[in-house]
């Protein structure tokens, strides 16, 4: 989970777009990272349950997983 937040760029991009889906290429352009680095960060965010990937033809779109993010925030409030 910690590594998923370390990059920050992907989370910022998702937050800017709200709960709408955003394409992989849009994310890569916005965060200004290389293809490999962007893919690694998105994989970490998916594994942490913070984003959901959806394939549409050749394209992959990402959106926040609102339910998991809400649970994470609730847990953090309880802990701190």
C-alpha positions as CSV (number, residue, x, y, z in Angstrom):
1,X,0.0,0.0,0.0
2,X,2.8,2.4,0.9
3,X,4.4,1.9,-2.5
4,X,1.1,2.7,-4.2
5,X,1.1,6.1,-2.6
6,X,4.8,6.8,-3.2
7,X,4.4,7.8,-6.8
8,X,1.5,10.2,-6.2
9,X,1.1,11.2,-9.8
10,X,-1.5,8.5,-10.6
11,X,-3.6,9.3,-7.6
12,X,-3.5,13.0,-8.3
13,X,-4.6,12.4,-11.9
14,X,-7.4,10.1,-10.8
15,X,-8.5,12.8,-8.2
16,X,-8.5,15.5,-10.9
17,X,-10.8,13.5,-13.1
18,X,-13.2,12.5,-10.3
19,X,-14.7,9.1,-10.6
20,X,-14.6,9.1,-14.4
21,X,-12.4,6.7,-16.2
22,X,-9.2,7.9,-17.7
23,X,-7.1,6.1,-20.4
24,X,-3.7,4.7,-19.7
25,X,-2.2,7.1,-22.3
26,X,-3.9,10.1,-20.7
27,X,-2.4,9.1,-17.3
28,X,1.0,8.6,-18.8
29,X,0.9,12.1,-20.4
30,X,-0.3,13.8,-17.3
31,X,2.2,12.3,-14.9
32,X,5.1,12.6,-17.3
33,X,6.5,9.2,-16.5
34,X,7.8,6.6,-18.9
35,X,5.6,3.7,-20.0
36,X,7.3,1.1,-17.7
37,X,7.1,3.3,-14.6
38,X,3.5,4.3,-15.3
39,X,2.6,0.6,-15.7
40,X,4.3,-0.3,-12.5
41,X,2.5,2.4,-10.5
42,X,-0.9,1.5,-12.0
43,X,-0.2,-2.2,-11.1
44,X,0.5,-1.2,-7.5
45,X,-2.6,0.9,-7.3
46,X,-4.7,-2.0,-8.7
47,X,-3.2,-4.4,-6.3
48,X,-3.9,-2.0,-3.4
49,X,-7.5,-1.9,-4.6
50,X,-7.4,1.9,-5.2
51,X,-8.1,1.8,-8.9
52,X,-10.0,-0.5,-11.2
53,X,-8.9,-1.2,-14.8
54,X,-11.4,-1.8,-17.6
55,X,-10.4,-2.9,-21.1
56,X,-12.3,-1.4,-24.1
57,X,-10.9,-2.8,-27.3
58,X,-7.2,-2.0,-27.4
59,X,-7.4,0.6,-24.6
60,X,-7.3,0.3,-20.9
61,X,-9.1,2.8,-18.7
62,X,-8.7,3.4,-15.0
63,X,-11.0,4.8,-12.4
64,X,-10.9,5.1,-8.6
65,X,-12.4,2.3,-6.6
66,X,-14.6,4.6,-4.4
67,X,-15.7,1.8,-2.0
68,X,-12.2,0.7,-1.2
69,X,-10.9,4.2,-0.9
70,X,-13.8,5.0,1.6
71,X,-12.9,1.9,3.6
72,X,-9.2,2.9,3.6
73,X,-10.1,6.4,4.8
74,X,-12.4,5.0,7.5
75,X,-9.7,2.7,8.8
76,X,-7.1,5.5,8.8
77,X,-9.5,7.7,10.8
78,X,-10.0,4.9,13.3
79,X,-6.3,4.3,13.7
80,X,-5.3,8.0,13.9
